[in-house]
Amino acid sequence: SQAPKVALLGAAGGIGQPLGLLLKQDPLVAHLALYDVVNTPGVAADLSHIDSNAKVTAHTGPKELFAAVENADVIVIPAGVPRKPGMTRDDLFNTNAGIVRDLAAVIAKASPKALIAIITNPVNSTVPIASEVLKKAGVYDPKRVFGVTTLDVVRSQAFVSELKGLDASKTVVPVVGGHAGITIIPLLSQTKPATKFTDDEIAKLTPRIQDAGTEVVNAKAGAGSATLSMALAGARFANALVRGIKGEKNVQCAYVASDAVKGVEYFSTPVELGPNGVEKILGVGKVSAYEQKLIDASVAELNKNIAKGVAFVKGN
Ligand code: APR
């Protein structure tokens, strides 16, 4: 089989379709396997007419899931229902938790060595859910399961570069913690190129980044949550995983099992990616007093989200 193979689960959705488009155009992807419960053949036929080298295959419905993920190097999961106005990411829990649990159970059998990138919200809980399923199956490797928080980084870089008149393509802002509300912690003090912010700028930028998903949910007025920017973020992260597999080590923020912050099992920090997924947890680094307060405040909320995911799998 051709490598690397990337499997996209939820490929016909609002995120899945543009994410499939970006992955089809990624010169490093040799095989793009599209899986969804509906409409996969149409999306696959459409994408297969693009003159890039990635081979596209369509897999529809639970019976075809095994083949979709078998031999996959990277599995990207945006399957699930999106937010509507007035909903938090946690309100998605009941539906999406079951979807991620069932997908992970098949991955555990068909592709236990794959790197798994989870987009399905609430990410703070769905990453522990997938991890628990893999643990039960005896194939869990904490270096191979990721919650995609790249959109928080992308948004931070967009908002900071706009505010400060920087070149967006050269602006770097790490984001740590989790992927919802107060658990999203932009480390503005680590912005590159080195940039000074006033207290007032920090006090406005931070909540804007934390609530940016809601800006999109409200603007879409019932039609869903971020899809295009999320697809870009997902494709960027999948490309980073593939580069790591090919031996090009690189650093990305991601929500992974980590001992970077005391008292919490999963925490997004910059991590070094390599052939086996996480090579090194780089941790939060040097943070300001304001950022440290946000980190401390996020731990209780994250632990609640994590415990909810673990309890879902354990049947409590
Ligand atoms: N297996 C595979 N695909 C599924 C399953 C399943 N069990 N259940 C639903 N899907 C598919 C749907 O058929 C649909 O094509 O997932 C896709 C979801 O697409 P949308 O409803 O358009 O949702 P989207 O905006 O893409 O968001 C998906 O990503 O960011 C998160 O919060 C967001 O959890 C939500 C997810």
Residues whose N, C-alpha, C, O or C-beta is under 5 A from the ligand:
A	BS01	APR	L9 G10 A12 G13 G14 I15 G16 Y35 D36 V37 V38 P78 A79 G80 V81 P82 R83 I99 I119 T120 N121 G224 S225 A226 T227
